Amino acid sequence: MPEEDCSDKNLEILFLSEDSRKLVQTLSNTNSLKILKLLETKDMSAGELAEKLSLGLSTLKYNLDSLLDADMIRVSEVKWSQRGRKIKIYEPVEKIIVLVPGCRNSCKEEILGIFLKNTQGNFCIDGD
């Protein structure tokens, strides 16, 4: 199957791959989960997140980079501070993620068929 850009999709089916490993690793990090929970309430900058979570900026940046890399958050806008610095505002990516371990190639088509039959959304399949 051709590779698709998954950033705007509302359903992502992940088979065992480097992408699924990154996602699981990111979601098993306590700070990443706290960031996602806070971003559910409102979009925030790194400074706001660091202050609310009492985290150092380097720790926060590591977790933000992991969440961005796993497509769990995105930059919703860029503002300018009074000192002329760029301030990125982060928001969560709203999507359903299905992780399918131990699936052979014939299984992939069956899973996709089930989703196509039962839903009306955009799909992205990774791990091929």
C-alpha positions in Angstrom: 0.0 0.0 0.0 1.3 3.5 -0.7 2.5 5.5 2.3 0.1 8.2 3.5 0.4 11.3 5.7 -1.3 10.3 8.9 -1.4 13.7 10.6 -4.9 14.6 9.5 -6.5 11.1 9.9 -8.9 10.2 12.6 -8.1 6.5 12.7 -4.6 5.0 12.6 -4.0 1.3 12.4 -0.5 0.4 13.6 1.1 -3.0 13.1 4.3 -3.9 14.9 6.9 -1.5 13.6 9.2 1.3 14.6 6.3 3.7 14.7 4.3 1.5 17.0 7.3 1.1 19.3 7.7 4.9 19.5 4.0 5.4 20.3 4.0 2.8 23.1 7.2 4.1 24.5 5.9 7.7 24.5 2.6 6.7 26.1 4.3 4.8 28.8 6.1 8.0 30.0 4.3 9.6 32.9 5.2 13.1 31.9 3.9 12.6 28.3 0.6 11.4 29.7 0.4 14.4 32.0 1.1 16.7 29.1 -1.7 15.1 27.0 -4.1 15.4 29.9 -3.4 19.1 30.3 -3.7 19.7 26.6 -7.2 18.1 26.7 -8.3 21.2 28.8 -6.8 23.9 26.5 -3.9 24.5 24.0 -0.8 25.6 25.8 2.8 26.8 25.2 5.8 24.9 26.5 6.2 27.6 29.2 2.7 27.1 30.4 3.0 23.3 30.5 6.3 23.5 32.4 4.8 25.8 35.0 1.6 23.7 35.5 3.6 20.4 35.7 6.6 21.8 37.6 9.0 20.4 35.0 12.2 21.8 33.8 12.2 23.1 30.2 14.7 20.4 29.0 12.5 17.6 30.5 9.4 19.1 29.0 11.1 19.6 25.6 12.1 16.0 25.5 8.5 14.9 26.1 7.1 17.4 23.7 9.5 16.1 21.0 8.5 12.5 21.7 4.8 13.4 21.5 5.3 15.3 18.3 7.3 12.5 16.8 4.5 10.0 17.7 1.9 12.3 16.1 0.1 12.7 19.5 0.3 16.5 19.5 0.9 19.2 17.0 1.7 23.0 16.9 -1.7 24.7 16.6 -0.3 28.2 16.2 2.8 30.3 16.7 2.7 33.5 18.7 5.4 36.2 19.3 6.4 37.1 22.8 7.0 40.8 23.9 10.8 40.0 23.5 10.3 38.9 19.8 10.6 35.2 20.4 8.5 32.5 18.8 6.1 30.8 21.1 4.6 27.5 19.9 1.1 26.6 21.1 0.5 22.8 21.3 -2.8 20.9 20.9 -3.5 17.2 21.1 -4.2 15.3 17.9 -7.7 13.7 18.0 -7.6 10.3 16.6 -8.3 6.6 17.3 -5.2 4.4 17.4 -5.5 0.7 17.0 -2.4 -1.4 17.7 -2.5 -4.8 16.1 0.3 -7.1 17.3 1.1 -10.5 15.7 -0.8 -9.9 12.5 0.2 -11.5 9.2 -0.3 -9.8 5.8 -3.6 -11.6 5.1 -4.9 -10.3 8.5 -4.2 -6.6 7.5 -6.8 -6.7 4.7 -9.3 -8.3 7.0 -8.8 -5.7 9.7 -9.1 -2.9 7.2 -12.3 -4.5 5.8 -13.9 -4.6 9.2 -13.1 -0.9 9.8 -14.4 0.1 6.4 -17.6 -1.8 6.9 -18.3 -0.4 10.4 -17.1 3.2 10.2 -17.1 6.3 7.9 -13.7 7.9 8.6 -10.3 8.5 7.0 -7.8 5.7 7.5 -4.1 5.4 7.8 -2.3 2.1 8.0 1.3 2.0 9.2 3.8 -0.7 9.7 3.6 -2.3 6.2 
